[in-house]
Amino acid sequence: MYTKILIALCAVLVLSACASSPAGTPFAGKSYVLMGEVHDNALGHRARFQVLEKAVKAGWRPAIAMEQFDVERQADLDQARLEQPDNPDYLIQKVGGKRWDWPLYRPVIMLAMHYGLPIIAANLSRQDASRVVKSGLAALANAEEMGLAQPLPAGLLAAQREEVRVGHCNKLPENLLDGMALAQIARDAVMAKVMKPYHARGVVLLAGNGHVRRDWGVPLWLPDALSMGFVENSNKGAFDKEQLIAPANRADPCAGL
């Protein structure tokens, strides 16, 4: 019995030691870390991975929550890891879909597999996003649980509405803007919700820079999170930490809209 108690105590001590990022990393002492991205910028992905890999090699063992997986696919994600625990390509094939440039995310998945880190599906499902666009936040079954049944923080809807407008090159119909802005707000709340159960061991979210901004993103629902933006243009004050990256060579995204 004493041996079992000693083993259990050791497990608690190890978990406690890994709950926050170790000293010497850019987010030392934090249980919730939000790391942004410009989705198509390979340099930004590489820079972010280097920061995360350094923290893991220093002893941090966080869960890794990813915008790239919808929450409804968590069981499929876990099953793919059980079937081939060391094969990131198998997981991507089974769960990834066609919405993302998966070679950019493969190193993170490989890191999680190598160190046995949980991978958490963090994005609002496409079905729920569609419901919110059409019918508002009340369409979500767990809106109250996520704090979305209460009045939104002042200015939040207007800020997200403008972000949606600019992000779609000012070409969206006016009657779609509010619904799409509410879907973005719901995504942030969902990301915060799936991270909370991992507070004890630590958790890092990988998501677009807009989702990790302090002024309108996940930190509104998870105030003690540390946000780190990997940005092509400086936006002082939007993140706790900001790393500038060279812009990606891309065609005008508005040309085809």
C-alpha positions in Angstrom: 0.0 0.0 0.0 2.8 2.4 0.9 4.4 1.7 -2.4 1.2 2.6 -4.2 0.9 5.8 -2.2 4.5 6.7 -3.0 4.0 6.1 -6.7 0.8 8.2 -6.7 2.6 11.0 -4.9 5.4 10.9 -7.4 3.0 11.2 -10.3 1.3 14.2 -8.7 4.7 15.9 -8.3 5.7 15.2 -11.9 2.4 16.5 -13.2 2.8 19.6 -11.0 6.3 20.2 -12.3 5.1 20.1 -15.9 1.9 22.2 -15.3 3.5 25.4 -16.5 6.2 26.2 -19.0 9.7 26.0 -17.6 11.9 29.0 -16.9 13.9 30.1 -19.9 11.0 29.8 -22.4 9.0 32.9 -23.7 6.0 31.9 -21.6 7.5 30.6 -18.4 5.0 29.9 -15.6 1.9 29.9 -17.8 -0.6 27.0 -18.0 -2.5 28.5 -21.0 -0.4 29.6 -24.0 -1.9 30.8 -27.2 0.4 30.8 -30.3 -0.8 32.4 -33.4 -0.1 32.0 -37.1 -0.6 33.4 -40.6 -2.0 30.3 -42.0 0.0 30.2 -45.3 3.3 31.6 -43.9 5.8 28.7 -43.7 8.4 31.0 -42.0 5.9 31.7 -39.2 5.1 28.1 -38.7 8.8 27.3 -38.5 9.4 30.1 -36.0 6.5 29.0 -33.8 7.5 25.4 -33.9 11.0 26.3 -32.7 9.6 28.1 -29.7 7.3 25.2 -28.8 9.9 22.5 -29.4 12.3 24.4 -27.1 9.8 24.5 -24.3 9.0 20.8 -24.7 12.7 19.8 -24.7 13.1 21.9 -21.6 10.6 19.7 -19.8 7.1 21.1 -20.5 4.5 18.5 -21.4 1.4 20.4 -22.5 -1.6 19.3 -24.4 -1.7 20.8 -27.9 -5.0 22.2 -28.9 -5.3 22.8 -32.7 -7.7 25.0 -34.6 -7.2 22.7 -37.5 -9.3 19.9 -36.0 -13.0 20.4 -35.4 -14.2 19.4 -31.9 -16.5 16.7 -33.3 -13.4 14.8 -34.6 -11.8 14.2 -31.3 -12.8 10.6 -31.1 -11.5 10.0 -34.6 -8.3 11.8 -33.8 -7.7 9.6 -30.7 -8.5 6.5 -32.6 -6.0 7.3 -35.4 -3.3 7.8 -32.7 -4.2 4.4 -31.2 -4.0 2.7 -34.5 -0.7 4.3 -35.6 0.8 6.2 -32.7 4.0 7.2 -34.5 2.6 8.1 -37.9 1.6 11.8 -38.4 0.7 11.1 -42.0 -1.9 8.5 -41.0 -3.5 10.9 -38.6 -3.6 13.7 -41.2 -5.1 11.3 -43.8 -7.8 10.0 -41.4 -8.8 13.3 -39.7 -7.2 16.2 -41.5 -9.5 17.0 -44.4 -8.7 19.4 -47.2 -9.0 22.8 -45.5 -5.4 23.2 -44.3 -1.9 23.0 -45.7 -0.9 19.9 -43.6 2.8 19.8 -44.3 3.0 23.0 -42.2 1.4 21.3 -39.2 3.1 17.9 -39.6 6.2 18.8 -37.3 3.8 19.8 -34.5 1.9 16.5 -34.8 5.2 14.6 -34.9 6.4 16.4 -31.8 3.2 15.5 -29.9 3.6 11.9 -30.9 7.3 11.7 -30.0 6.6 13.1 -26.5 3.2 11.5 -25.9 1.4 14.9 -25.8 -2.4 15.0 -26.1 -3.7 16.6 -29.3 -7.0 18.4 -28.8 -9.5 19.2 -31.5 -10.3 22.8 -30.8 -12.4 24.3 -33.5 -16.1 24.9 -33.7 -17.7 22.3 -35.9 -18.7 23.5 -39.4 -22.3 22.6 -38.6 -22.4 24.7 -35.5 -20.7 27.6 -37.2 -23.4 27.4 -39.9 -26.1 27.4 -37.3 -24.6 30.5 -35.6 -24.4 32.4 -38.9 -28.0 31.7 -39.6 -29.6 31.9 -36.1 -27.1 33.5 -33.7 -25.3 32.3 -30.6 -28.5 30.9 -29.1 -28.3 28.1 -31.8 -25.5 26.5 -29.8 -26.7 23.9 -27.4 -24.0 24.8 -24.8 -24.1 28.6 -25.3 -24.8 29.2 -21.6 -22.0 26.9 -20.5 -19.5 28.9 -22.6 -20.8 32.3 -21.4 -22.4 33.1 -24.8 -25.9 33.4 -23.4 -24.9 36.6 -21.6 -24.5 40.0 -23.3 -21.2 40.1 -25.2 -18.4 42.4 -24.0 -18.8 45.9 -25.2 -17.4 46.5 -28.7 -16.7 42.8 -29.4 -19.3 42.2 -32.1 -18.3 45.5 -33.9 -14.6 44.6 -33.8 -15.2 41.1 -35.1 -17.6 42.4 -37.7 -15.0 44.8 -39.1 -12.4 42.0 -39.0 -14.7 39.8 -41.1 -15.4 42.6 -43.5 -11.7 43.4 -44.1 -10.8 39.7 -44.2 -13.2 39.2 -47.0 -12.0 42.3 -48.9 -15.1 44.4 -48.2 -17.0 42.2 -50.6 -19.4 40.3 -48.3 -23.1 41.2 -48.2 -23.9 43.4 -45.2 -26.5 40.9 -44.0 -23.8 38.2 -43.6 -21.4 40.2 -41.5 -23.1 39.9 -38.1 -23.6 36.1 -38.4 -20.1 35.5 -39.5 -18.7 37.7 -36.7 -20.7 35.7 -34.2 -19.3 32.5 -35.6 -15.8 33.8 -34.9 -16.8 34.7 -31.4 -18.2 31.2 -30.9 -15.0 29.7 -32.2 -12.9 31.6 -29.6 -15.3 30.5 -26.8 -15.1 26.9 -27.9 -11.3 27.0 -28.0 -11.2 28.4 -24.5 -13.6 25.7 -23.3 -11.6 22.8 -24.7 -8.4 24.1 -23.1 -9.7 24.5 -19.5 -9.6 20.8 -18.6 -5.8 20.8 -19.3 -4.9 23.6 -16.9 -3.1 21.2 -14.5 -0.6 19.9 -17.1 -0.5 23.0 -19.3 -2.0 23.5 -22.8 -1.0 25.4 -25.9 -3.4 26.5 -28.6 -2.3 26.8 -32.2 -4.6 29.0 -34.1 -4.8 32.0 -36.4 -3.5 35.3 -35.0 -7.0 36.7 -34.9 -8.0 34.0 -32.4 -5.2 34.7 -30.0 -5.5 38.5 -29.9 -6.0 39.9 -26.4 -8.6 42.5 -27.5 -11.1 40.1 -29.1 -9.9 36.5 -29.2 -9.6 33.6 -26.9 -8.2 35.7 -24.0 -11.6 37.3 -23.5 -12.8 33.9 -22.4 -9.5 32.8 -20.9 -8.0 35.9 -19.3 -5.0 34.4 -17.7 -3.7 32.9 -21.0 -0.5 34.3 -22.5 -0.9 35.2 -26.2 1.9 35.2 -28.7 1.4 36.5 -32.2 3.5 35.5 -35.2 2.7 38.4 -37.5 3.7 39.9 -40.8 2.9 43.4 -39.7 3.4 44.7 -36.1 0.3 45.3 -34.1 1.5 46.5 -30.8 -0.8 45.7 -27.9 -2.8 43.0 -29.6 -0.6 40.2 -28.1 1.4 39.7 -24.9 4.4 38.8 -27.1 4.8 39.4 -30.8 7.3 37.9 -33.3 7.6 39.6 -36.7 8.0 37.3 -39.7 8.7 38.1 -43.3 5.5 38.2 -45.4 4.7 35.2 -47.5 5.0 35.5 -51.3 1.3 35.1 -52.2 -1.1 36.3 -54.9 -3.6 39.1 -54.1 -6.2 37.2 -52.0 -8.9 39.7 -53.0 -8.3 39.2 -56.8 -10.5 36.1 -57.0 -13.4 37.3 -54.8 
